[in-house]
Amino acid sequence: MGGATAERAPAKEHEHPPRRRLPRLKVALAVGALVAVGGVATAAALGGGGDSGGGTAAGLPPATAKVTRQTLKDTLTEDGRLGYGPAHTVTSQAKGTLTKLPESGDEITRGHELYEVDGDPVVLMYGSKPSYRPLAIGAEGSDVKRFEANLAKLGYGGFTVDGEYTADTADAVMQWQDDIGVAETGIVELGRVAFASGPVRVDGVHANAGEPAAPGKKILDCTGTAKAVTVELDTADQRMAEEGAEVEVTLPENETVTAKIDEVTTVIEPGEQGQDPSTKVEVTIWLDSGEAKKAAAEYALASVDVAFTAGERENVLTVPVAALVALREGGFGVEVVKGAASSYVPVETGLFADGRVEVSGPGIAEGTVVGVPK
């Protein structure tokens, strides 16, 4: 939220209890364990490690599995909150007395009053940055152009939207000031306009009518007006969240809709009772397609499941992650079993997913038998 300076507001609790989180594969830990175990086993089993980097195993493995050809997907399912997206706090830029405030749930659009100071409205307009100075004849810059663009959208004319505050701009401003009921000065005072990226929904109010307004005073929390899903990920799972990537959202009645990630933000949460701060990755997914809007319309706040896909490999050769061993000379290999004998063969690894790993290399083909622990 701009104009009135914006900051991240605390998330509200859901109406529905959160769902049980689905278990996820700890690939990094699994590979780490394999390196430790495989390294010891290989060092003992391999001789000089021939030209191919492989060697003959001392004995047959306790169990085996076949190399299979399949599609691998690196996926993660997490709990999400269906609501109106992240809330932001609106702070005052004007001095005076708060004389009128909106109610929670009110929706406010461009050109309408957000709240009131000394009987005069603070007006909502659309833009990505807040106001930081008064605007008068002679002012130039992107903030001037942003205000002029809003004035034009509200139907005022006679000036050019070009970032230069001219006498023509001032004339249009005086018409606008007359319409909103404030003094017709031709100057846009700091605090008269609050900027947001679009229409807002009041999520909560921090102040009461009659209280003093001053720069920095928290007035209200607001969100967008469209439905959105918010998910918090651990920083270790940040690869799952790329802007524009598709996700699947499962609603309370098990209806699934496809949506795209719109925003990925790193949030530092202060520690409680002496604990260290924690860092989370907050993902916002707006349900703005026709299908998603219709499916989510009946829910105000709800708990949902969100399935992320970070990577996909089609038609690749795979083995169980447990089949990997660490070769003495570096890299990974697998123990290939042929009849009553086995040998270590180096492999290149690719995507890890669902307890399996993509592999390739000489001697690795669909149906090849490899050793695995029991």
N, C-alpha and C positions, 0 to 999 in steps of 0.2 A: 504494500500500500504506500503510495507516495503522497506528496503534498503535505499531508499530515504524515510524519515520518513513520515508516513501517518497521516492525521487528517481528520475529517468530514468536507466536503465542503458544502456551502449553497445549498439548493435544487433549481433547476431552475423552471421557470414558465412553465405551460403546454401550448401546442398549442391549446387545446380545453378548453372552459370554464368549470369549475367544475360542476358536476351534483348537483342537489338539494339533500341534505342529507335526508334520510328517517327518519321519527320520530321513537324514541325508547321508550320503556316502562321504566319509572323511578321506578323500583321496590322498591328500598330502601325508596324513599319518600312516595310511596303508603303505604308500610307497617308501616312506621313511623306514618302516619296520622291515620291508622287503630288502632294502639296501643293507640294513644291519645284518639280517639273517642270511640273505643271499650272498653277501660278501664273504662271510665266514665259510659258508658251505662251498662256494666256488673256489676260494683260495685253497681249501683242502682237497677239492675234487679235481681241479684242473691241473694239468702238468705244466709244461712250458707255455701252453696256450699257442697252438699252431698259427699258421699264417692267417687263418680266418678269424682268429680270436677265440675259437671254440676249443673243446677238449672232450675227452671221454670221461663219463661219470663213473664213480666208484661202484655204484649199484643202482638198481631200478628205484624210481620214486615210489612213495607209498600209495599214490593215487594218480590218475591221469584225466585229461580232458582233451577234447578235440578243438582245433582251430576252426572257428565258424565265420561265415560271411554274413554281415548284418549291417543295419544302420544304427549308429550310436548317437545319443543325444545327451549333452551335458545339461541336466535339468535340475531345478530346485523349486519346491513348493513351500510357500510361507503364508502365515496369517496376514490378512490385510484388513483395513478399516474402510468400509463404504460410508462415505459422507459427502462433504463438499470440498475436500482438499484441505491443505494446510491453512491454519488460521494465522492472520497477521494482526499486529496491534497498531491502531491508529493513535498517534500522539498529536497534541495540539501544537500549532505554530503561532497562535494568537493569544494575546492577553485579554482578560476580561472576566466575565461571569458566564458560566454555562447556563443557558436559559431553556434549552430543549434538547432532548436526546432521543434516539430511535429505540425501538424495542427489539429484543432478540427475535430473529426470524424475519425481520423486515428486509426486503430486497430493494436496493437503490440503484438507479441507473444514471447515466450521464446527464448533467444539468440540474439534478435534483439535490435537495438539501440532505447532507449527511448528519449534521448536528448544528446547534445554534449557539453563538456567543454574543452577549449583549443585545439579544434580539435580532441579530443579523445571521443569515445562513452561511455555513461553510459548505461549498458546493462540490459535488463529486464530478471529476472529469477523468478521461482515460489517458494513460501514459505510463511509461516504464520507469520514470524518475520523478522524485518529489520536487516541489518548488523550493527555491532557496533564497529568493530575493523578490522585492516588489518589481512590477513591470510598468514602465512608463515610456513616453516618447523618447526615442534615442536608444533604447535598449535593443541589443541584438544577441542572437544565439539560439541554440536548440530549444531552450525552455520557452522562448518567445514563439517559435514555430509550433511547438507542442500545444501551447495555449491557443494560438490562432487556429490551428486545425480543429480543436474542440469547438471554438466559437463558430467556425464555419459549419460544422456538423449540426450545431444547434439552430442553424438557419440564419445566422447573422452574416451580412455581406458588406460590400463597399470597400474591402481591403484585400490585400494579397497575402496568402499564406506563404511567407518567405523568410521568416525569422527576423524581420525588421519591424520594430514597434513604431509605426508612423502615426501621423495625425488621423489617418483613415482608420487605423486600428483602434485608436483612442475613441473615435466617434462610435464605432461598433461596440466598444466596451461600455460606453455610457448608456447605449440602448439596453445592453444586457444588464447593467446595474439597475436601471429603472425597472426592468422586468422582475428582478429578484428582490427589489425593495431596499436597496442600499444607496448611500450617497453617490451621486453621479459625478465622479471625479475624473474618470478616464484613466485612472491608475488602478492596477490590480494589486492590492496590498498583500503582503505575505501572510498566509493563513486563511485567505478567502477561498482558496481552492485546495482540494485534496485529490491527489492523483491515485488511480488504481488501474490495473491492466484491463479491467472490464467491469461489468455490473458486479455488485457485491451483495452478500447476505450477512446481516449482523449476527455474529455468533455469540456475543456477550457484551455487556456494558460495564466499564470500570468505574464510572463517575456517576454523580447525581446532579440534577438540576439545582442550581444555587451554589454549587462549588466553584471556586476560582479556576479559571483556565490560564495556563501559562505554558510557554514553550517547553516541550518535553513531557507534559502531563499525559498519562495514558487515558484515552477517552473510551475506546471500544475495540473489540476484536471483530474481524470480518474475514469471510472466505469468498470464493467465487460462488456463482449461483448454479453452476452445473454440477452433476454428480461426479465424484472422483473416488478412487481407491488410493489409500496411502499405505505403504509397506515400509517397515524398518528392517534393513539388512545389516548383518555384521560386516565389518570392513573386509573380512576375508572372502566375502561373497560379492564384492563390488563388481567383479567381472560379469555378473548376471544382469547388471542394470546399465544398459546403454540407451541413451535417448533415441527414440524411434523404433526400438526393438519391440516385437510383438509378444504379448503375454496372454495367457488364458485365465479369466476370472470366473470362479465358480461361486454363484450366489447362494443364499440360504436354502433355496428349494432345489439345489443341485442343477440349476440352469447355468450353462457355461457360455460366456461371450468372449470374443476376441477384442483386444484393445492394444494401444501402443503406449509405451513409456514416454511421458511428456517432460518430466523434470527429474533430475538426480541431484540431491543436495547432501553435503556432508554436515551433520549436526553434532555438536559437542554438548553432551548432557552433563550438568554438574553432578558430582558425586553427593550422595546422601550420608549423613552421620559420619563424616570424616573419610568416606571412600573417595578414591580418585575419580576424576571425570571420565566418562566413557564416550567413545566416538561411534556413531552409527551412520549408515547411509540411508537417507529417506528418499523413497521413490514415489512419485505422484503419477497416477494413471487416470486421465480424464476419460469418462465414459461418454464420448460425444458422438459416436456413430448412432444411426437410427436404431439399430438392433439393440445396442447396449443401453441407450436411453430408455427404450421401452421396457427392457428387462429389469432395469434398476428403479423404475419410476415408483413402484409401490413401497420401496424401502427408504426410510429416513436415515437411520444409522444401523449398520449391521456388520457382522463379522463375515469375512469371505476368505476363500483360498485363492492365491495367485501363483500360477505356474510359470516360472521363468525358464527360458532356454538360451544358454550362453553359446553353445556350439552344436553342430550337427555334422556327422560324416556318414555319407551314404555308401553302401556296398563295400565295406572295408573288412579286412580280416581282423578278428579279435580273439583274445584269450582271457581267461580270468586274471585279474590283477595279481592274485596270489601265485600265478605261474612265473612271474618275472623273478629273475635272480640277478644280482649285481656281479658283473664280470670283474676279475682281478685287474684287467688292463683298462677298465673304465666302461661305462655304458651298461646296458641291460642285455640279457639273453634269456632264452628258455631252454629247458631240458627236453630235447626231442627224443621220443621213445620209438624204437623200431625193433619189434620182436623182443628178444631177450637182452637187447643192448640199448644204451642211451648215450647221447652226447649233448654238449652245450653249444647252442647256436646263437650268435649275436643278433639282436633285432633293433630296429628303429621303432620308437613308440610314438603314438599320436594322441588322440583324444582319450581321456579317461571318463567313463560314465557307467553307472549302474553296476559297479563291481567288475567291469571288463575294461580292457585297454586295446586300442588299435595297434597292431604290429605289422611290420613288413621286413623282408630280408631274404637272402638266399636260403632255400630249403624250407621256407614257410609258405604253406599252401592250405587251401580249405581241406579239412579232414586230417591234417597232420596231428599226431598225438603228442601232447606235451605233459610233463610232470607237474603235479600240484601237491601241496600238503594235504594231509587227511582233513 
